[in-house]
Amino acid sequence: MNAEILVVRHPYYAVTDESGMFELTDVPPGQYQIMAWHEGWKLEREEAAFDVLTEHKVRRPIFSDPKTWEKSVTVKPDETAVINFVIGSK
């Protein structure tokens, strides 16, 4: 079992929906850095492990480190700001 946790010091974060869209609301006007974060980007290898519950050998996937992408955005009063991320390995 694996788990990821992300702690932020502000209320401006979101999880994408099925289509990769997200929305931040009630953001005060200003200049911001928006960061996209993805855990375990690609499968690096598999390791042998022993499942004590089933008493069988299993293959445990080992993923690459998390990956991030950043963009700047200006939020103007009473306007919507749009950011598009292209998520990829490069």
ChimeraX attribute file (.defattr): number of C-alpha atoms within 10 A of each C-alpha:
attribute: neighborCount
match mode: 1-to-1
recipient: residues
	/A:1	3
	/A:2	3
	/A:3	5
	/A:4	7
	/A:5	6
	/A:6	6
	/A:7	6
	/A:8	8
	/A:9	6
	/A:10	6
	/A:11	10
	/A:12	12
	/A:13	17
	/A:14	12
	/A:15	12
	/A:16	11
	/A:17	9
	/A:18	7
	/A:19	6
	/A:20	9
	/A:21	11
	/A:22	12
	/A:23	13
	/A:24	11
	/A:25	10
	/A:26	7
	/A:27	13
	/A:28	10
	/A:29	12
	/A:30	10
	/A:31	11
	/A:32	12
	/A:33	9
	/A:34	15
	/A:35	12
	/A:36	16
	/A:37	15
	/A:38	11
	/A:39	14
	/A:40	14
	/A:41	15
	/A:42	14
	/A:43	11
	/A:44	11
	/A:45	11
	/A:46	12
	/A:47	9
	/A:48	10
	/A:49	12
	/A:50	12
	/A:51	12
	/A:52	8
	/A:53	6
	/A:54	8
	/A:55	8
	/A:56	9
	/A:57	11
	/A:58	13
	/A:59	12
	/A:60	14
	/A:61	13
	/A:62	13
	/A:63	14
	/A:64	12
	/A:65	13
	/A:66	12
	/A:67	15
	/A:68	13
	/A:69	13
	/A:70	11
	/A:71	12
	/A:72	11
	/A:73	14
	/A:74	14
	/A:75	16
	/A:76	13
	/A:77	10
	/A:78	8
	/A:79	8
	/A:80	10
	/A:81	11
	/A:82	9
	/A:83	11
	/A:84	7
	/A:85	13
	/A:86	8
	/A:87	13
	/A:88	9
	/A:89	7
	/A:90	4
